[in-house]
Amino acid sequence: MYHKILKFVANFSLICALTIGISSPVLADESTNNNNVLQYLLNSAESQKEPSIAVYTIGSNSARFDAETKTIVSPIIVKGHMMVNISNLPFASISNSSGSQGIVNFYFVGLGGTVEGKEDSNILEINSGNISMPEPITLIGSNFFISLASIAKACGFNVYWDSQSESVTVVKPGISYEQSKYYFGPDTVYIPTITCSSGDYISKTYSWAYKGTPFVLTIQIPKILVEKANWFDMFYKKYFSSSGSEQEVLRSNIAQNCYDMLKENYASSPEGDYQAYITENYTEASFLQTITNTLLSIAKQQNYSYIDTANFISRFVQSIPYVLYTVEELPVYTLVNGGMCSTKSVLLATLLRDAGYNVALINYPSNEVFVINEIDYDGHEQVGIRLDGIPNAATVSANGINYDIIESTSPSDIGDNDFGFGLSCSIYPIPGIAN
């Protein structure tokens, strides 16, 4: 019998990642030695506008390409491998033409070269070499199904198997599985994941927009820092529910920097003065600096100005959910669980300080009631930043120094004063930075 020949020109950077061997669940992103093949495919796809995310489900005649759902021929399973109908791959423009010996040509728009495959063959031939597939190209009726697990691995793409939904999620290099759940249009910027180099971690994904561009960032938060933040939370709550003698014992068993942070929760402490959570928080300092460096790198890529960069960092913190607590929490606790005005302001002030800005904490007294998102709050905390060049910015002053106001609980630009706060407040410059 003759073999039908498949010749297709394709947007290969995504096509190469549209299948997975079900026998290798969760993640398949191993590399092969097809370095020439990899370089050829990546170079060919550089100028193509392609989906960042594709999701296929066993037995389903619909697939997701970024935010769009399209009707497809249901994928099939052959010996534990998902096989996808070639005509259902993104940006496929297929034409059938008769040739000698019954050859059928399939052309996909996008790749500057020819890829050739034969029905019942495990080999794909491209200009720079051959790629071996786990299962041969299969013709069922008029539909050609192809398994591209080997190509996905050769190109370094990430392919994830979800056993609960029986679906395969394919994402471009540099996008994590968590990030693949977020898509806000073709201009979405997927920031490289901040990884945990050693030990267990908790993965959190954040999304926000600035100047019309959506951003998605996944952070692997070291579990040891999360446990430390949880310990602080439990210790503080135990401390403030204990008698005086019990508190004395508890105080004697913690480090001085921990006590410095603890005492800022005292009723007798200056209201809203949480400087120690920034200056004495040695445990989280390196980790938080890594977050700052990542945000600064993206701001530079976006050609943001000095003021835009501060706004960009603020938007990240503003995107974190608002959650009301009974005691002040460490920044890592806020990253994991969300935070209130004071905890989010501490996180924001820390990141801005680490980015080289002069900042202060601003506290509005608890005898004043403020309305935020139709909810009444007793007192409030914001961040102040020393900047020039923002016309009509809302400011507060301390010792002759003006600080532009930043709201940490909801999206707003530096200097906006949407809640109509008065200037009756206490200002606490961060030692060594804002003075």
Residue pairs with C-beta under 8 A, 6 or more apart in sequence:
2 101
2 102
3 118
3 119
3 120
3 121
4 102
4 103
4 104
4 118
4 119
4 139
5 99
5 103
5 104
5 105
5 116
5 117
5 118
5 119
6 86
6 104
6 105
6 106
6 115
6 116
6 117
6 118
6 119
6 137
6 144
7 105
7 106
7 107
7 114
7 115
7 116
7 117
8 86
8 94
8 106
8 107
8 108
8 114
8 115
8 117
9 107
9 108
9 109
9 110
9 111
9 112
9 113
9 114
9 115
10 89
10 92
10 108
10 109
10 110
10 111
10 115
11 45
11 48
11 50
11 90
11 91
11 108
11 109
11 110
11 111
12 41
12 44
12 45
12 110
12 111
12 115
12 151
12 155
13 41
13 42
13 44
13 45
13 48
13 50
13 155
13 172
14 45
14 50
14 51
14 54
14 89
14 90
14 91
14 170
14 172
15 89
15 90
15 108
15 148
15 151
16 41
16 148
16 151
16 152
16 154
16 155
16 157
17 54
17 148
17 151
17 152
17 155
17 157
17 158
17 159
17 170
17 171
17 172
18 54
18 56
18 84
18 89
18 148
18 152
18 168
18 170
19 56
19 75
19 81
19 82
19 83
19 84
19 146
19 147
19 148
19 149
19 152
19 159
19 168
20 28
20 81
20 82
20 149
20 152
20 159
20 160
20 161
20 168
20 170
21 28
21 80
21 81
21 82
21 134
21 147
21 149
22 77
22 80
22 81
22 82
22 161
23 80
23 81
24 161
25 161
25 163
26 160
26 161
27 158
27 159
27 160
27 161
27 177
28 149
28 152
28 153
28 159
28 161
29 152
29 153
29 156
29 157
29 158
29 159
30 153
31 38
31 153
31 154
31 156
32 150
32 153
32 154
34 129
34 131
34 154
36 128
36 129
37 126
37 128
37 129
37 131
37 154
37 155
38 154
38 155
38 156
39 128
40 113
40 126
40 127
40 128
41 111
41 126
41 151
41 155
42 155
44 110
44 111
44 112
44 113
45 110
45 111
48 91
48 110
49 186
50 90
50 91
50 110
50 172
51 65
51 66
51 90
52 66
52 171
52 172
52 175
52 180
52 183
52 188
52 190
53 64
53 65
53 66
53 169
53 170
53 171
53 172
53 175
53 180
53 183
54 63
54 64
54 65
54 90
54 169
54 170
55 63
55 64
55 167
55 168
55 169
55 170
55 180
56 63
56 72
56 75
56 82
56 84
56 167
56 168
56 170
57 63
57 75
57 165
57 166
57 167
57 168
58 74
58 75
58 77
58 82
58 166
58 167
59 74
59 166
60 74
60 75
60 167
61 71
61 72
61 73
61 74
62 69
62 70
62 71
62 72
63 69
63 70
63 72
63 88
64 70
65 90
66 183
66 185
66 186
67 183
67 184
67 185
70 88
72 85
72 88
73 85
73 87
73 88
73 143
75 82
75 83
75 84
75 85
75 145
75 168
76 82
76 83
76 138
76 140
76 145
77 83
78 135
78 138
78 145
78 147
79 135
81 134
81 135
81 147
81 149
82 147
82 168
83 135
83 138
83 145
83 146
83 147
84 145
84 146
84 147
84 148
85 143
85 144
85 145
86 92
86 94
86 106
86 143
86 144
86 145
86 146
87 94
87 143
87 144
89 108
91 108
91 109
91 110
92 108
92 109
93 107
93 108
93 109
94 106
94 107
94 108
95 105
95 106
95 107
96 104
96 105
96 106
97 104
97 105
98 104
99 105
106 144
113 126
113 127
114 126
114 127
115 124
115 125
115 126
116 124
116 125
116 126
117 123
117 124
117 125
117 137
117 146
118 137
119 136
119 137
119 138
119 139
119 144
120 136
120 137
120 138
121 136
121 137
122 132
122 133
122 134
122 135
122 136
123 130
123 131
123 132
123 133
124 130
124 131
124 133
124 151
131 150
131 151
131 154
132 150
133 146
133 147
133 148
133 149
133 150
133 151
134 147
134 149
134 150
135 147
137 144
137 145
137 146
138 144
138 145
138 146
139 145
149 159
152 159
152 170
156 173
157 170
157 171
157 172
157 173
158 170
158 171
158 172
158 173
158 175
158 176
158 177
159 168
159 169
159 170
160 168
160 169
160 170
160 171
160 177
160 180
161 167
161 168
162 168
162 169
169 177
169 180
171 177
171 179
171 180
172 190
174 190
174 192
175 190
176 193
176 203
176 205
176 218
178 203
178 204
178 205
178 218
179 190
179 193
179 205
179 216
179 217
179 218
181 205
182 188
182 205
182 207
182 216
184 207
184 209
184 214
184 216
185 214
187 212
187 213
187 214
188 214
188 215
188 216
189 213
189 214
189 215
189 216
189 298
189 302
190 216
191 215
191 216
191 217
191 218
191 294
191 298
192 294
193 217
193 218
193 219
193 220
194 217
194 218
194 219
194 220
194 290
194 291
194 294
195 220
196 220
196 221
196 222
199 222
199 223
199 224
200 222
200 223
201 220
201 221
201 222
201 223
202 220
202 221
202 223
202 226
202 336
203 218
203 219
203 220
203 221
204 218
204 219
204 221
204 335
204 336
205 216
205 217
205 218
205 219
206 216
206 217
206 218
206 219
206 316
206 319
206 320
207 214
207 215
207 216
207 217
207 319
208 214
208 215
208 315
208 316
208 318
208 319
208 411
209 215
209 315
210 308
210 311
210 312
210 315
211 302
211 308
213 302
215 298
215 316
217 294
217 316
219 291
219 335
221 287
221 332
221 335
221 336
222 287
225 283
225 284
225 287
225 332
226 332
226 333
226 336
228 283
228 284
228 330
228 332
229 284
229 329
229 330
229 332
229 333
229 336
230 333
232 258
232 261
232 329
232 330
232 333
233 327
233 329
233 333
235 250
235 254
235 262
236 262
236 265
236 327
236 328
237 326
237 327
238 250
239 247
239 250
239 251
239 262
240 265
240 327
242 250
251 259
251 262
254 262
257 276
257 280
257 281
257 282
260 276
260 280
261 276
261 277
261 280
261 281
261 328
261 330
263 269
264 273
264 274
264 275
264 276
264 277
264 328
265 327
265 328
270 426
270 428
271 363
271 365
271 366
271 379
271 426
272 342
272 361
272 362
272 363
272 364
272 379
272 381
272 426
272 428
273 361
273 363
273 426
273 428
274 328
274 342
274 345
274 346
274 361
274 381
274 428
275 361
275 428
275 430
275 431
277 328
277 330
277 331
277 346
277 350
278 346
278 349
278 350
278 353
278 430
279 430
279 431
279 432
281 330
281 331
281 350
283 330
284 330
284 331
284 332
287 332
288 331
288 347
288 350
288 351
288 354
289 354
291 351
292 313
292 351
292 354
292 355
295 312
295 313
295 316
295 351
295 355
296 309
296 355
298 312
299 308
299 309
299 312
299 313
302 308
302 312
304 312
306 387
307 387
307 389
307 390
307 414
309 355
310 352
310 355
310 357
310 385
310 387
310 406
310 414
311 413
311 414
313 348
313 351
313 352
313 355
314 348
314 352
314 383
314 406
314 408
314 413
314 414
315 411
316 351
317 344
317 347
317 348
317 351
317 408
318 344
318 407
318 408
318 409
318 410
318 411
318 412
319 411
320 334
320 335
320 338
320 339
320 344
320 347
321 338
322 338
322 339
322 340
322 341
322 344
322 409
322 410
323 337
323 338
323 339
323 340
324 340
325 339
325 340
325 343
328 342
328 343
328 346
329 337
329 339
329 343
331 343
331 346
331 347
331 350
333 339
333 343
334 343
334 344
334 346
334 347
335 347
339 347
340 409
341 377
341 380
341 381
341 382
341 408
341 409
342 381
344 408
344 409
345 361
345 362
345 381
345 382
345 383
345 408
346 361
347 408
348 383
348 406
348 408
349 359
349 360
349 361
349 383
349 430
352 359
352 383
352 385
353 359
353 430
353 433
357 385
357 386
357 387
357 433
358 385
358 386
358 429
358 430
358 433
358 434
358 435
359 383
359 384
359 385
359 386
359 403
359 429
359 430
359 433
359 434
360 383
360 384
360 385
360 398
360 403
360 427
360 428
360 429
360 430
360 434
361 381
361 382
361 383
361 384
361 427
361 428
361 430
362 381
362 382
362 383
362 384
362 396
362 403
362 405
362 425
362 426
362 427
362 428
363 379
363 380
363 381
363 425
363 426
363 427
363 428
364 370
364 379
364 380
364 381
364 382
364 421
364 422
364 424
364 425
365 379
365 424
365 425
365 426
366 378
366 379
367 378
367 379
368 378
368 379
368 380
368 422
368 424
369 376
369 377
369 378
370 376
370 377
370 379
370 380
370 419
370 421
371 377
371 419
372 380
372 409
372 410
372 419
373 410
380 419
380 421
381 408
382 405
382 406
382 407
382 408
382 421
383 405
383 406
383 408
384 395
384 396
384 403
384 404
384 405
384 406
384 427
384 434
385 403
385 404
385 406
385 414
386 401
386 402
386 403
386 404
386 434
387 393
387 404
387 414
390 404
390 414
390 415
392 415
393 404
393 405
393 414
393 415
394 404
394 405
394 415
394 416
394 417
394 421
395 402
395 403
395 404
395 405
395 415
396 402
396 403
396 405
396 423
396 425
396 427
397 403
397 427
398 427
398 429
401 429
401 434
403 427
403 434
404 414
404 415
405 414
405 415
405 416
405 417
405 421
406 412
406 414
407 416
407 418
407 419
412 418
429 435
